Amino acid sequence: MTRFRCPLLLPAFALAFALAFALATAPAQTDLKIYSDGLTNAFEDRGWTVRDFANTEPVHSGKLSIRVTPTEWWQGISIYHLEFDTTPYASLSLWVHGGAEGGQRIEVKGLLANATPVTNANHRFTAATNTWQKITIPLASIGIADNTNCSGFWVQLTPNGASNTFYLDDIQLDAKPVVKVAAAPVPVRAGESGLNPAWWIAGVLTVITGLLTWLVLMLKKSGLGKPDVLTHAPSTSTALARRDDAVAGTVTDTGTEDWRQRALAAEAMAGKQAQVLTEKVIPELTEFAKQSLVQGLYSQRNVLIETQQKAQRELAVLEERLAGLQLPFQDRVRAYEKRITELERELDTRGEEMRELTKATLLLMRQKLEQEKQREHERTRFN
């Protein structure tokens, strides 16, 4: 009687679990809120018509909405933001209420650097009467998909429709869906997860390497495919029969020969499996893990560089504004201190995707303030 051992079930299961964990724990993108009971995530009101961002009736959710009351065609609101990257987002969604009459023809346009509308790119729709409707606008249709210098949106009234008041609520950028592909993990943005991408990739790489090493050792040492022969002491009658057959010269132990052939075949199969695992599977998995680590580190580096550049641009805008006003030293200091205070408050209210940008901008503002004070100190010391 024979049986085959399978000591590799546990490590194989552990390896599968590690790979699944590596793919499942990749942080997903999140939606970016623009308006929800008020503008959020550093978006600002720069509209040019009669509007109220704290309207109490009607509202789609929460307590407040935006009331827009244009007095002529092409009037509307502008929601501005310092240049940011739209790559993580697929669409802009907003809820619109046409009021008691409805029928307004409304146009949404995307803005790029310096709040310039994209030429020949807009999305138009008609507001419904006395009800909320959700409008979802692909960013490609308004010309701002996968841009690093988006600066906001226009929502304005166009001709050939009613000109009465309409309302907006729950405006946001919708995140792109995350596609989990084993061969190409989705890059993540810094600050979106409590896990540093480089650390969790390196950890998974270590686990996979350890498990594969264990797998090979177990293949070599366990004798996969070798049968265990459960021998039993022959009975007296069987022994006597074998003795008589041997004396007669007629014994041909075909059972023993058959067992040997099966054992040799099983050993050959185990050897081939170990060879395939060593020559093909292990190198491919190791290369995949290395590529994942490199891609994660490269993505993280790009995000940090991009964040630093955006923070520098915001500081440059403030410096240019102060230089144009030609303010005295004390007024310049107060302007920097005011912006620093605003940024410190925003750290507690911004979403995760904007927190790193706020920190970088705050650091640059503090450094600039110290430089201004030092420059003034040097000037007064030598005068």
C-alpha positions in Angstrom: 0.0 0.0 0.0 1.4 3.4 -0.9 0.6 7.1 -0.2 2.1 10.4 -1.4 3.1 13.3 0.9 2.2 16.9 0.0 4.2 19.0 2.5 4.0 22.2 0.3 0.3 23.0 0.8 1.0 25.5 3.6 3.8 27.5 1.9 1.9 27.5 -1.4 -1.2 29.0 0.4 1.0 31.5 2.2 2.6 32.6 -1.1 -0.8 33.1 -2.7 -1.9 35.1 0.3 1.1 37.3 0.1 0.6 38.1 -3.6 -3.1 38.8 -3.0 -2.2 41.1 -0.1 0.3 43.0 -2.3 -2.3 43.7 -4.9 -5.3 44.3 -2.5 -3.5 46.8 -0.3 -2.6 49.3 -3.0 -4.2 52.5 -1.9 -7.1 53.7 -4.1 -7.7 57.3 -5.3 -10.4 59.3 -3.5 -12.8 61.9 -4.8 -11.9 65.5 -4.4 -14.6 67.6 -2.8 -15.1 71.1 -4.2 -18.4 72.3 -2.6 -20.2 70.6 0.3 -21.9 73.2 2.6 -19.1 75.5 1.5 -16.0 75.5 -0.7 -13.4 73.1 0.5 -9.9 71.9 -0.3 -8.6 75.5 -1.1 -11.1 76.2 -3.8 -12.2 79.9 -4.0 -15.1 81.9 -5.3 -14.2 84.2 -8.2 -17.6 84.6 -9.9 -18.9 87.6 -11.7 -22.6 87.5 -11.1 -25.0 87.7 -8.1 -24.4 84.5 -6.1 -24.7 83.1 -2.6 -22.5 80.2 -1.4 -24.6 79.8 1.8 -28.1 79.4 0.4 -30.4 77.5 2.7 -33.2 76.4 0.4 -33.3 74.3 -1.7 -30.4 72.0 -0.8 -29.4 68.6 -2.2 -27.6 67.4 1.0 -26.4 69.0 4.2 -27.6 72.5 5.1 -26.3 74.8 2.3 -26.2 75.2 -1.5 -25.1 77.8 -4.0 -27.7 80.2 -5.4 -26.8 81.7 -8.8 -28.8 84.7 -10.1 -27.5 85.9 -13.4 -28.9 89.2 -14.8 -27.8 88.5 -18.4 -26.4 85.9 -20.7 -22.9 84.5 -20.0 -22.9 85.5 -16.4 -22.0 82.8 -13.9 -19.6 81.7 -11.2 -15.9 80.8 -11.3 -14.5 78.3 -8.8 -10.8 78.9 -8.7 -7.9 76.8 -7.3 -4.1 77.2 -7.5 -2.9 75.0 -10.4 -3.3 71.3 -9.6 -3.1 67.9 -11.3 -6.3 66.3 -12.7 -4.6 63.0 -13.6 -6.2 61.1 -10.6 -9.7 62.2 -11.7 -12.1 61.1 -14.4 -15.0 63.5 -14.2 -16.6 66.5 -12.6 -20.0 65.9 -11.0 -22.4 68.5 -9.6 -26.1 68.6 -8.6 -28.2 71.2 -10.3 -31.7 72.6 -9.5 -33.5 74.8 -12.0 -35.8 76.4 -9.4 -39.6 76.8 -9.8 -39.3 77.5 -13.6 -36.2 75.6 -14.7 -35.2 75.6 -18.4 -31.9 77.4 -18.0 -29.2 76.5 -20.5 -26.0 76.1 -18.5 -22.4 75.7 -19.7 -19.5 74.3 -17.7 -15.9 75.1 -18.9 -12.6 74.0 -17.5 -9.8 76.4 -16.7 -6.1 76.0 -17.1 -3.2 78.2 -16.0 -4.2 81.7 -14.9 -7.9 80.8 -15.1 -8.0 80.7 -18.9 -11.0 78.7 -20.3 -10.1 75.9 -22.7 -11.0 76.9 -26.2 -13.8 75.0 -27.9 -14.3 72.7 -24.9 -17.5 72.9 -22.9 -20.4 70.8 -21.6 -23.9 72.2 -21.9 -27.2 71.0 -20.4 -30.7 72.2 -19.5 -31.6 72.6 -15.8 -34.7 70.6 -14.7 -37.7 72.3 -13.1 -38.0 72.2 -9.4 -35.9 69.1 -8.9 -32.2 68.2 -8.4 -30.4 66.4 -11.2 -26.9 65.0 -11.1 -24.6 66.1 -14.0 -21.5 64.1 -14.6 -19.0 65.7 -17.0 -15.9 63.8 -18.3 -12.9 66.0 -17.8 -11.8 65.2 -21.4 -15.0 66.9 -22.7 -14.0 70.2 -21.1 -10.3 70.0 -22.0 -8.7 69.4 -18.6 -8.2 65.7 -18.4 -4.7 64.6 -17.2 -3.4 68.2 -16.9 -1.1 69.4 -14.2 -2.1 73.1 -14.4 -5.9 73.0 -14.0 -7.1 76.1 -12.1 -10.8 75.6 -11.7 -14.2 75.8 -13.5 -16.8 78.1 -14.9 -20.6 77.5 -14.6 -22.4 80.1 -16.6 -25.7 80.9 -18.3 -25.9 80.7 -22.0 -28.6 82.1 -24.5 -31.6 80.3 -25.7 -32.9 79.4 -22.3 -34.5 80.8 -19.2 -32.6 83.4 -17.2 -34.0 82.8 -13.7 -32.1 81.7 -10.6 -30.6 78.2 -10.4 -28.9 76.3 -7.7 -25.8 74.1 -7.3 -24.7 71.6 -4.6 -22.3 68.7 -3.9 -19.6 69.5 -6.5 -16.6 67.2 -6.7 -14.0 65.6 -8.9 -14.6 61.9 -9.3 -11.6 59.7 -8.9 -10.6 57.3 -11.7 -11.5 53.7 -10.9 -8.5 51.6 -9.7 -7.7 48.6 -11.9 -5.7 46.1 -9.9 -3.4 44.4 -12.4 -0.8 42.0 -11.1 1.8 43.0 -13.8 1.5 46.7 -13.2 0.4 47.9 -9.8 -1.4 51.2 -9.8 0.8 54.1 -8.7 -0.3 55.8 -5.5 -0.1 59.4 -4.3 1.8 60.4 -1.2 -0.4 61.0 1.8 -3.3 58.9 0.6 -2.6 56.0 2.9 -1.0 55.4 6.3 1.4 53.0 4.5 4.4 54.4 2.7 4.4 52.8 -0.8 8.1 52.0 -0.7 7.8 50.3 2.6 4.9 48.0 1.8 6.3 47.1 -1.6 9.7 46.3 0.0 8.0 44.2 2.7 6.0 42.2 0.2 9.2 41.6 -1.9 10.9 40.3 1.3 8.0 38.0 2.1 7.8 36.6 -1.5 11.5 36.0 -1.6 11.5 34.1 1.7 8.5 32.0 0.8 10.0 31.0 -2.6 13.3 30.0 -0.9 11.3 27.9 1.6 9.4 26.4 -1.3 12.6 25.2 -3.1 14.1 23.8 0.1 10.9 21.9 0.8 10.9 20.5 -2.7 14.4 19.2 -2.3 14.1 17.9 1.2 10.6 16.5 1.4 10.9 14.1 -1.5 7.7 15.2 -3.2 6.2 12.3 -5.0 8.2 9.7 -3.2 5.8 7.0 -1.9 5.7 5.9 1.7 5.6 2.1 1.7 3.6 0.8 4.5 5.0 -2.6 5.1 3.3 -5.3 7.1 4.7 -8.5 8.4 3.6 -11.4 6.2 1.3 -14.0 7.6 2.5 -17.5 8.2 0.5 -18.9 5.3 1.8 -16.2 3.0 5.4 -16.9 4.0 4.9 -20.7 3.5 3.3 -20.0 0.1 6.2 -17.8 -1.0 8.7 -20.5 0.3 6.9 -23.2 -1.7 6.8 -20.9 -4.8 10.5 -20.1 -4.5 11.4 -23.8 -4.2 9.3 -24.4 -7.3 11.2 -21.6 -9.0 8.0 -19.9 -10.3 7.9 -16.7 -8.3 7.9 -13.4 -10.3 7.3 -10.5 -7.9 5.6 -8.3 -10.4 4.0 -6.2 -7.6 7.5 -5.1 -6.4 8.6 -4.2 -9.9 5.5 -2.2 -10.5 6.0 -0.2 -7.2 9.6 0.6 -8.3 8.5 1.9 -11.6 5.8 4.2 -10.1 8.3 5.5 -7.5 10.9 6.3 -10.2 8.2 8.1 -12.3 7.0 10.1 -9.2 10.6 11.1 -8.4 11.2 12.2 -12.0 7.9 14.3 -11.9 9.0 16.0 -8.6 12.4 16.8 -10.1 10.8 18.4 -13.2 8.4 20.5 -11.0 11.4 21.7 -8.9 13.3 22.6 -12.0 10.4 24.5 -13.5 9.9 26.4 -10.2 13.6 27.3 -10.0 14.1 28.2 -13.6 10.9 30.0 -14.5 8.5 30.8 -11.7 10.9 32.2 -9.1 12.8 34.5 -11.6 9.5 35.9 -12.9 8.0 36.6 -9.5 11.2 38.1 -8.3 11.4 40.4 -11.3 7.7 41.4 -10.9 8.4 42.3 -7.2 11.5 44.4 -8.2 9.6 46.2 -10.9 6.8 47.0 -8.4 9.3 48.4 -5.9 11.0 50.6 -8.6 7.6 51.8 -9.9 6.4 52.7 -6.5 9.5 54.6 -5.6 9.5 56.4 -9.0 5.8 57.4 -8.6 6.4 58.7 -5.1 9.4 60.8 -6.2 7.4 62.4 -9.0 4.5 63.2 -6.6 6.9 64.9 -4.2 8.6 66.9 -7.0 5.2 68.0 -8.3 4.0 69.0 -4.8 7.1 71.1 -4.3 6.7 72.9 -7.7 3.1 73.7 -6.9 4.0 75.2 -3.5 6.7 77.3 -5.2 4.2 78.6 -7.7 1.9 79.7 -5.0 4.7 81.5 -3.2 5.7 83.2 -6.5 2.1 84.4 -7.0 2.1 86.0 -3.5 5.5 87.6 -4.0 4.5 89.0 -7.4 1.3 90.4 -5.8 3.1 92.1 -2.9 5.8 93.4 -5.3 3.1 95.0 -7.4 1.6 96.7 -4.4 5.0 98.0 -3.2 4.0 97.6 0.4 6.3 98.6 3.3 8.1 95.9 5.3 5.6 95.6 8.1 2.7 95.2 5.6 4.6 92.5 3.7 5.3 90.7 7.0 1.6 90.8 7.9 0.7 89.4 4.5 3.0 86.5 4.9 1.8 85.9 8.5 -1.8 86.0 7.4 -1.2 83.4 4.7 0.7 81.2 7.1 -2.2 81.3 9.6 -4.7 80.4 6.8 -2.5 77.4 5.8 -2.2 76.2 9.3 -6.0 76.2 9.6 -6.4 74.4 6.3 -4.2 71.5 7.4 -7.1 70.4 9.7 -9.8 70.7 7.0 -8.2 69.6 3.7 -8.5 66.2 2.2 -5.6 63.8 2.3 -4.7 64.5 -1.4 -4.1 68.2 -0.6 -2.5 67.9 2.8 1.1 67.4 1.4 0.7 70.4 -0.8 -0.5 72.5 2.1 2.5 71.4 4.2 5.0 72.2 1.5 3.4 75.6 0.9 3.4 76.4 4.6 7.1 75.5 4.9 8.0 77.8 2.0 5.9 80.7 3.4 7.7 80.4 6.7 11.1 80.3 5.1 10.2 83.4 3.0 9.0 85.3 6.1 12.3 84.6 7.8 14.2 85.8 4.8 12.2 89.0 4.8 12.9 89.6 8.5 16.6 88.8 8.0 16.8 91.1 5.0 15.2 94.0 6.9 17.4 93.3 9.9 20.5 93.5 7.7 19.2 96.7 6.0 18.5 98.5 9.3 21.8 97.4 10.8 23.9 99.0 8.1 21.8 102.2 7.8 
